[in-house]
């Protein structure tokens, strides 16, 4: 249970005890609901993603939101539900959330940057081996009742060159496993990255495409990455190379990939993400890649192992729980990362999100001091245009003090946690 502020803008003049409520969408792992319920949070779950209007209606009376990759948390959604305190993305990507609008509204955003890394890496390794050995064609032939025992087009991965585009958490871990299989690893990333093992950083994407036997994408969903792999990039790849995309659907022009497969320029491909994906299991799926030889299509399951989904559920739910009850914004993607240890002498904790302008902390402390409220602990962090302060009070804060803090021009959101 915590103290909240009433009012349509999320910063009101009356303060009251609230039982927080969270809406979990898209079959978030049950471990999340259990963890949150044990923390005194009311949980509502729905199995599917919601469209914009449905989501706005469903968020009535909701303090926290948990989604996966399908639900679009747009500026319109956030504007309609400004009382929302935080959004948890139970996945790696957060491009489905209007992050800038959330930041300006003082809504914390959390994700799971590491929890399903191993699952994605293992799928990439499996697909590299399967495509290099042409296991998809062998399997299809036998299921069709035809015995075709042949070594034609089938290779070992040992000694072949793996080109990794995007050397983050997934790309770097894949690099280590690929080397253990005897592959030579090269990578390209726009940011400076420390090479692991014997991996070698290249200066350009074009160089990587020209020398790699297998090219695998592990980039984020930023707009600059849209259509980064198209006809020219496929043409630059080696004859007989293999292409894998387990990152984002919009970074590859699928028509160009189809042409490269049909012409025989590429020997195979694996695609787990698509520019447009069905909302629910069992929905129809269409793609120009269906039916192509030595092409593996999977329904966005790179991180969908039971182990990964449980880890994600526990991690993100824990972040939302801690943010609501203690104000901890550790690993938030949009707020300053802040944690304040509990003080035994504190009677109240106040969390204040504000515009990052000089003097805000002095205003907070001055308002409390003039009313005889002692500060027993405090933490402040800033990030670009946003400032965040957590303050522990040694005496109950009176409504007048809270009203003053809420009324500051710089105030974006004020929460009294206990």
KOLRO-603114 format. One record per residue (C-alpha): x, y, z; residue in one letter. Coordinates in pm, whole numbers. Layout:
N
+--------+--------+--------+-------+
:      u :      v :      w : marti :
+--------+--------+--------+-------+
:      X :      Y :      Z :     a :
...
+--------+--------+--------+-------+
//
This chain:
418
+--------+--------+--------+-------+
:      u :      v :      w : marti :
+--------+--------+--------+-------+
:      0 :      0 :      0 :     x :
:    131 :    349 :    -77 :     x :
:     34 :    712 :    -77 :     x :
:    -71 :    855 :   -410 :     x :
:   -179 :   1189 :   -541 :     x :
:   -527 :   1242 :   -684 :     x :
:   -619 :   1460 :   -978 :     x :
:   -646 :   1422 :  -1353 :     x :
:   -286 :   1520 :  -1412 :     x :
:   -143 :   1271 :  -1163 :     x :
:    -37 :   1557 :   -930 :     x :
:   -327 :   1644 :   -705 :     x :
:   -402 :   1831 :   -390 :     x :
:   -535 :   1539 :   -183 :     x :
:   -322 :   1246 :    -73 :     x :
:   -465 :    907 :     13 :     x :
:   -370 :    544 :     67 :     x :
:   -397 :    336 :   -249 :     x :
:   -382 :    -32 :   -330 :     x :
:   -188 :    -28 :   -658 :     x :
:   -316 :   -216 :   -960 :     x :
:   -120 :   -357 :  -1252 :     x :
:   -245 :   -472 :  -1592 :     x :
:    -37 :   -753 :  -1746 :     x :
:    -89 :   -822 :  -2118 :     x :
:     30 :  -1078 :  -2374 :     x :
:     69 :  -1385 :  -2151 :     x :
:    344 :  -1252 :  -1929 :     x :
:    487 :  -1546 :  -1732 :     x :
:    275 :  -1629 :  -1421 :     x :
:    576 :  -1579 :  -1194 :     x :
:    530 :  -1204 :  -1248 :     x :
:    172 :  -1203 :  -1122 :     x :
:    268 :  -1409 :   -818 :     x :
:    555 :  -1180 :   -724 :     x :
:    342 :   -868 :   -761 :     x :
:     48 :  -1010 :   -566 :     x :
:    278 :  -1102 :   -278 :     x :
:    391 :   -739 :   -279 :     x :
:     33 :   -623 :   -220 :     x :
:    -38 :   -522 :   -580 :     x :
:   -372 :   -605 :   -742 :     x :
:   -311 :   -792 :  -1069 :     x :
:   -528 :   -811 :  -1381 :     x :
:   -406 :  -1028 :  -1669 :     x :
:   -515 :  -1050 :  -2031 :     x :
:   -372 :  -1297 :  -2283 :     x :
:   -346 :  -1074 :  -2590 :     x :
:   -218 :   -736 :  -2699 :     x :
:   -470 :   -452 :  -2701 :     x :
:   -530 :   -193 :  -2969 :     x :
:   -494 :    173 :  -2875 :     x :
:   -857 :    245 :  -2785 :     x :
:   -891 :    -84 :  -2597 :     x :
:   -573 :    -14 :  -2403 :     x :
:   -688 :    334 :  -2301 :     x :
:  -1013 :    189 :  -2168 :     x :
:   -837 :   -100 :  -1991 :     x :
:   -597 :    138 :  -1810 :     x :
:   -876 :    311 :  -1619 :     x :
:   -772 :    285 :  -1253 :     x :
:   -443 :    115 :  -1338 :     x :
:   -114 :    232 :  -1183 :     x :
:    132 :     -3 :  -1356 :     x :
:    134 :   -167 :  -1699 :     x :
:    317 :   -480 :  -1814 :     x :
:    344 :   -564 :  -2185 :     x :
:    552 :   -764 :  -2429 :     x :
:    639 :   -668 :  -2786 :     x :
:    296 :   -638 :  -2950 :     x :
:    118 :   -375 :  -2741 :     x :
:    185 :    -22 :  -2862 :     x :
:    199 :    227 :  -2576 :     x :
:    155 :    541 :  -2784 :     x :
:    162 :    908 :  -2694 :     x :
:   -217 :    906 :  -2711 :     x :
:   -235 :    622 :  -2458 :     x :
:      1 :    800 :  -2219 :     x :
:   -182 :   1131 :  -2257 :     x :
:   -514 :    960 :  -2179 :     x :
:   -377 :    789 :  -1867 :     x :
:   -127 :   1033 :  -1709 :     x :
:   -174 :    872 :  -1366 :     x :
:     15 :    567 :  -1488 :     x :
:    334 :    539 :  -1279 :     x :
:    539 :    289 :  -1479 :     x :
:    544 :     61 :  -1781 :     x :
:    733 :   -268 :  -1778 :     x :
:    832 :   -427 :  -2111 :     x :
:    868 :   -800 :  -2046 :     x :
:   1115 :   -829 :  -2334 :     x :
:   1434 :   -663 :  -2456 :     x :
:   1299 :   -405 :  -2700 :     x :
:   1112 :    -91 :  -2596 :     x :
:   1045 :     71 :  -2934 :     x :
:    675 :    -16 :  -2885 :     x :
:    663 :    246 :  -2607 :     x :
:    657 :    619 :  -2673 :     x :
:    960 :    666 :  -2451 :     x :
:    999 :   1042 :  -2487 :     x :
:    633 :   1102 :  -2402 :     x :
:    663 :    869 :  -2103 :     x :
:    968 :   1057 :  -1978 :     x :
:    800 :   1395 :  -2008 :     x :
:    501 :   1259 :  -1814 :     x :
:    725 :   1116 :  -1541 :     x :
:    632 :    757 :  -1626 :     x :
:    917 :    514 :  -1560 :     x :
:    993 :    249 :  -1824 :     x :
:   1167 :    -80 :  -1750 :     x :
:   1268 :   -374 :  -1969 :     x :
:   1465 :   -699 :  -1950 :     x :
:   1792 :   -635 :  -2134 :     x :
:   1965 :   -958 :  -2030 :     x :
:   1711 :  -1218 :  -1921 :     x :
:   1653 :  -1392 :  -2257 :     x :
:   1997 :  -1340 :  -2408 :     x :
:   2098 :  -1704 :  -2381 :     x :
:   1778 :  -1825 :  -2546 :     x :
:   1829 :  -1602 :  -2851 :     x :
:   2194 :  -1705 :  -2878 :     x :
:   2110 :  -2076 :  -2866 :     x :
:   1851 :  -2034 :  -3142 :     x :
:   2108 :  -1854 :  -3356 :     x :
:   2360 :  -2135 :  -3307 :     x :
:   2099 :  -2398 :  -3390 :     x :
:   2001 :  -2216 :  -3709 :     x :
:   2361 :  -2163 :  -3818 :     x :
:   2423 :  -2538 :  -3797 :     x :
:   2087 :  -2637 :  -3946 :     x :
:   2119 :  -2407 :  -4246 :     x :
:   2485 :  -2488 :  -4310 :     x :
:   2399 :  -2859 :  -4314 :     x :
:   2075 :  -2794 :  -4509 :     x :
:   1883 :  -2990 :  -4250 :     x :
:   1557 :  -2822 :  -4348 :     x :
:   1571 :  -2973 :  -4696 :     x :
:   1671 :  -3317 :  -4569 :     x :
:   1385 :  -3310 :  -4320 :     x :
:   1131 :  -3196 :  -4577 :     x :
:   1241 :  -3464 :  -4823 :     x :
:   1197 :  -3749 :  -4577 :     x :
:    862 :  -3618 :  -4458 :     x :
:    765 :  -3623 :  -4824 :     x :
:    866 :  -3988 :  -4846 :     x :
:   1182 :  -3936 :  -5054 :     x :
:   1527 :  -4062 :  -4946 :     x :
:   1796 :  -3822 :  -5068 :     x :
:   2124 :  -3905 :  -4899 :     x :
:   2380 :  -3657 :  -5029 :     x :
:   2660 :  -3431 :  -4903 :     x :
:   2590 :  -3173 :  -5173 :     x :
:   2565 :  -2821 :  -5028 :     x :
:   2620 :  -2949 :  -4671 :     x :
:   2910 :  -2806 :  -4473 :     x :
:   3064 :  -2801 :  -4127 :     x :
:   3050 :  -2472 :  -3942 :     x :
:   3407 :  -2523 :  -3822 :     x :
:   3644 :  -2298 :  -4013 :     x :
:   3367 :  -2078 :  -4156 :     x :
:   3339 :  -1705 :  -4087 :     x :
:   3051 :  -1567 :  -3882 :     x :
:   2972 :  -1197 :  -3927 :     x :
:   2779 :  -1045 :  -3637 :     x :
:   2603 :   -713 :  -3698 :     x :
:   2543 :   -559 :  -3355 :     x :
:   2783 :   -665 :  -3080 :     x :
:   2568 :   -608 :  -2773 :     x :
:   2456 :   -857 :  -2508 :     x :
:   2337 :  -1114 :  -2762 :     x :
:   2596 :  -1058 :  -3033 :     x :
:   2890 :  -1080 :  -2795 :     x :
:   2765 :  -1398 :  -2627 :     x :
:   2703 :  -1556 :  -2968 :     x :
:   3060 :  -1461 :  -3056 :     x :
:   3196 :  -1672 :  -2770 :     x :
:   2984 :  -1979 :  -2852 :     x :
:   3062 :  -1957 :  -3223 :     x :
:   3435 :  -1954 :  -3153 :     x :
:   3396 :  -2265 :  -2938 :     x :
:   3249 :  -2434 :  -3249 :     x :
:   3563 :  -2343 :  -3444 :     x :
:   3420 :  -2048 :  -3635 :     x :
:   3611 :  -1731 :  -3714 :     x :
:   3415 :  -1434 :  -3580 :     x :
:   3406 :  -1078 :  -3714 :     x :
:   3163 :   -809 :  -3606 :     x :
:   3047 :   -460 :  -3688 :     x :
:   2887 :   -212 :  -3448 :     x :
:   2844 :    163 :  -3470 :     x :
:   2956 :    189 :  -3106 :     x :
:   3298 :     99 :  -2971 :     x :
:   3277 :   -256 :  -2835 :     x :
:   3538 :   -471 :  -2664 :     x :
:   3604 :   -781 :  -2875 :     x :
:   3575 :  -1108 :  -2683 :     x :
:   3811 :  -1398 :  -2747 :     x :
:   3958 :  -1382 :  -3096 :     x :
:   3668 :  -1189 :  -3251 :     x :
:   3774 :   -905 :  -3479 :     x :
:   3600 :   -571 :  -3515 :     x :
:   3554 :   -446 :  -3873 :     x :
:   3528 :    -85 :  -3979 :     x :
:   3227 :   -120 :  -4207 :     x :
:   2917 :   -327 :  -4267 :     x :
:   3019 :   -373 :  -4631 :     x :
:   3347 :   -535 :  -4531 :     x :
:   3164 :   -777 :  -4301 :     x :
:   2916 :   -874 :  -4573 :     x :
:   3193 :   -947 :  -4822 :     x :
:   3393 :  -1188 :  -4605 :     x :
:   3127 :  -1369 :  -4397 :     x :
:   2988 :  -1716 :  -4467 :     x :
:   2707 :  -1646 :  -4220 :     x :
:   2567 :  -1299 :  -4145 :     x :
:   2348 :  -1259 :  -3836 :     x :
:   2172 :   -941 :  -3722 :     x :
:   2145 :   -839 :  -3356 :     x :
:   2061 :   -469 :  -3375 :     x :
:   1804 :   -259 :  -3192 :     x :
:   1482 :   -110 :  -3325 :     x :
:   1590 :    251 :  -3371 :     x :
:   1450 :    425 :  -3679 :     x :
:   1797 :    459 :  -3832 :     x :
:   1812 :     80 :  -3867 :     x :
:   1502 :     55 :  -4086 :     x :
:   1576 :   -129 :  -4412 :     x :
:   1946 :   -143 :  -4329 :     x :
:   1971 :   -471 :  -4524 :     x :
:   1830 :   -449 :  -4877 :     x :
:   1920 :   -541 :  -5237 :     x :
:   2264 :   -380 :  -5230 :     x :
:   2361 :   -548 :  -4903 :     x :
:   2246 :   -892 :  -5019 :     x :
:   2435 :   -845 :  -5344 :     x :
:   2749 :   -763 :  -5144 :     x :
:   2730 :  -1092 :  -4952 :     x :
:   2938 :  -1390 :  -5056 :     x :
:   2791 :  -1641 :  -5299 :     x :
:   2638 :  -1926 :  -5099 :     x :
:   2629 :  -1732 :  -4771 :     x :
:   2359 :  -1769 :  -4506 :     x :
:   2156 :  -1483 :  -4357 :     x :
:   1990 :  -1474 :  -4013 :     x :
:   1768 :  -1206 :  -3857 :     x :
:   1665 :  -1247 :  -3494 :     x :
:   1657 :   -873 :  -3418 :     x :
:   1378 :   -652 :  -3558 :     x :
:   1144 :   -708 :  -3850 :     x :
:   1179 :   -366 :  -4010 :     x :
:   1558 :   -381 :  -4054 :     x :
:   1541 :   -618 :  -4355 :     x :
:   1370 :   -579 :  -4692 :     x :
:   1210 :   -923 :  -4722 :     x :
:   1148 :   -890 :  -5096 :     x :
:   1520 :   -846 :  -5150 :     x :
:   1593 :  -1147 :  -4930 :     x :
:   1347 :  -1355 :  -5131 :     x :
:   1520 :  -1256 :  -5453 :     x :
:   1863 :  -1349 :  -5314 :     x :
:   1735 :  -1693 :  -5213 :     x :
:   1549 :  -1763 :  -5537 :     x :
:   1849 :  -1661 :  -5749 :     x :
:   2074 :  -1897 :  -5555 :     x :
:   2301 :  -1614 :  -5444 :     x :
:   2227 :  -1702 :  -5081 :     x :
:   2221 :  -2064 :  -4968 :     x :
:   1970 :  -2014 :  -4690 :     x :
:   1814 :  -1785 :  -4433 :     x :
:   1643 :  -1783 :  -4096 :     x :
:   1396 :  -1512 :  -3995 :     x :
:   1229 :  -1484 :  -3655 :     x :
:   1093 :  -1127 :  -3677 :     x :
:    875 :   -961 :  -3939 :     x :
:    766 :   -605 :  -4027 :     x :
:    406 :   -698 :  -3951 :     x :
:    322 :   -981 :  -3713 :     x :
:    -10 :  -1137 :  -3603 :     x :
:   -134 :  -1035 :  -3260 :     x :
:   -218 :  -1377 :  -3122 :     x :
:   -126 :  -1744 :  -3149 :     x :
:   -332 :  -1915 :  -3418 :     x :
:   -379 :  -1604 :  -3630 :     x :
:   -303 :  -1635 :  -4005 :     x :
:     53 :  -1559 :  -4117 :     x :
:    153 :  -1445 :  -4463 :     x :
:    502 :  -1371 :  -4596 :     x :
:    686 :  -1373 :  -4927 :     x :
:    940 :  -1602 :  -4762 :     x :
:    701 :  -1893 :  -4715 :     x :
:    792 :  -2204 :  -4912 :     x :
:   1147 :  -2099 :  -5002 :     x :
:   1417 :  -2370 :  -4991 :     x :
:   1647 :  -2388 :  -4686 :     x :
:   1465 :  -2102 :  -4514 :     x :
:   1364 :  -2130 :  -4148 :     x :
:   1071 :  -1914 :  -4039 :     x :
:    987 :  -1889 :  -3668 :     x :
:    712 :  -1680 :  -3500 :     x :
:    922 :  -1434 :  -3296 :     x :
:   1035 :  -1701 :  -3050 :     x :
:   1401 :  -1605 :  -3015 :     x :
:   1360 :  -1536 :  -2645 :     x :
:   1063 :  -1767 :  -2594 :     x :
:   1195 :  -2047 :  -2381 :     x :
:   1034 :  -2133 :  -2050 :     x :
:   1357 :  -2042 :  -1872 :     x :
:   1385 :  -1702 :  -2042 :     x :
:   1020 :  -1608 :  -1991 :     x :
:   1038 :  -1698 :  -1623 :     x :
:   1357 :  -1495 :  -1581 :     x :
:   1200 :  -1200 :  -1762 :     x :
:    882 :  -1224 :  -1556 :     x :
:   1073 :  -1222 :  -1230 :     x :
:   1315 :   -945 :  -1335 :     x :
:   1067 :   -689 :  -1473 :     x :
:    803 :   -756 :  -1208 :     x :
:   1070 :   -699 :   -944 :     x :
:   1162 :   -365 :  -1101 :     x :
:    797 :   -253 :  -1105 :     x :
:    744 :   -367 :   -745 :     x :
:   1053 :   -185 :   -621 :     x :
:    969 :    130 :   -811 :     x :
:    620 :    146 :   -667 :     x :
:    715 :     69 :   -307 :     x :
:   1062 :    224 :   -270 :     x :
:   1102 :    458 :   -568 :     x :
:   1402 :    262 :   -698 :     x :
:   1454 :    340 :  -1066 :     x :
:   1756 :    114 :  -1108 :     x :
:   1797 :     10 :  -1475 :     x :
:   1505 :    226 :  -1589 :     x :
:   1561 :    315 :  -1954 :     x :
:   1428 :    670 :  -1921 :     x :
:   1468 :    795 :  -1563 :     x :
:   1787 :    859 :  -1367 :     x :
:   1898 :    534 :  -1201 :     x :
:   1836 :    594 :   -833 :     x :
:   1811 :    381 :   -519 :     x :
:   1786 :    501 :   -158 :     x :
:   1844 :    258 :    125 :     x :
:   1565 :    253 :    382 :     x :
:   1626 :    449 :    703 :     x :
:   1495 :    319 :   1035 :     x :
:   1417 :    675 :   1142 :     x :
:   1213 :    763 :    834 :     x :
:    836 :    789 :    863 :     x :
:    759 :    893 :    507 :     x :
:    931 :    869 :    167 :     x :
:    859 :   1116 :   -111 :     x :
:    954 :   1063 :   -477 :     x :
:    971 :   1376 :   -691 :     x :
:   1022 :   1372 :  -1069 :     x :
:   1095 :   1715 :  -1207 :     x :
:   1239 :   1909 :  -1496 :     x :
:   1614 :   1930 :  -1466 :     x :
:   1659 :   2294 :  -1376 :     x :
:   1887 :   2454 :  -1113 :     x :
:   1749 :   2498 :   -762 :     x :
:   1478 :   2231 :   -756 :     x :
:   1641 :   2036 :   -472 :     x :
:   1679 :   2355 :   -271 :     x :
:   1308 :   2426 :   -321 :     x :
:   1215 :   2077 :   -201 :     x :
:   1436 :   2092 :    106 :     x :
:   1344 :   2452 :    187 :     x :
:    972 :   2375 :    177 :     x :
:   1018 :   2087 :    417 :     x :
:   1257 :   2271 :    648 :     x :
:   1033 :   2575 :    692 :     x :
:    759 :   2342 :    807 :     x :
:    981 :   2164 :   1058 :     x :
:   1014 :   1839 :    862 :     x :
:   1357 :   1680 :    908 :     x :
:   1524 :   1506 :    614 :     x :
:   1694 :   1181 :    722 :     x :
:   1797 :   1053 :    380 :     x :
:   1799 :   1176 :     23 :     x :
:   1918 :   1079 :   -325 :     x :
:   1913 :   1289 :   -642 :     x :
:   1987 :   1195 :  -1000 :     x :
:   1952 :   1374 :  -1333 :     x :
:   1933 :   1246 :  -1687 :     x :
:   1911 :   1491 :  -1974 :     x :
:   1596 :   1698 :  -1914 :     x :
:   1471 :   1496 :  -1616 :     x :
:   1562 :   1511 :  -1248 :     x :
:   1455 :   1258 :   -985 :     x :
:   1477 :   1295 :   -607 :     x :
:   1387 :   1046 :   -335 :     x :
:   1359 :   1196 :     12 :     x :
:   1310 :   1022 :    347 :     x :
:   1138 :   1232 :    612 :     x :
:   1182 :   1206 :    986 :     x :
:    833 :   1337 :   1058 :     x :
:    497 :   1312 :    883 :     x :
:    473 :   1551 :    590 :     x :
:    173 :   1779 :    616 :     x :
:    -64 :   1833 :    322 :     x :
:     55 :   2193 :    291 :     x :
:    414 :   2077 :    225 :     x :
:    299 :   1823 :    -29 :     x :
:     76 :   2078 :   -199 :     x :
:    370 :   2313 :   -228 :     x :
:    597 :   2048 :   -382 :     x :
:    323 :   1946 :   -625 :     x :
:    269 :   2306 :   -729 :     x :
:    631 :   2381 :   -822 :     x :
:    664 :   2477 :  -1188 :     x :
:    935 :   2213 :  -1231 :     x :
:    728 :   1930 :  -1082 :     x :
:    627 :   1654 :  -1322 :     x :
:    512 :   1393 :  -1074 :     x :
:    499 :   1365 :   -696 :     x :
:    445 :   1036 :   -515 :     x :
:    435 :    971 :   -141 :     x :
:    547 :    609 :   -112 :     x :
:    482 :    551 :    259 :     x :
+--------+--------+--------+-------+
//
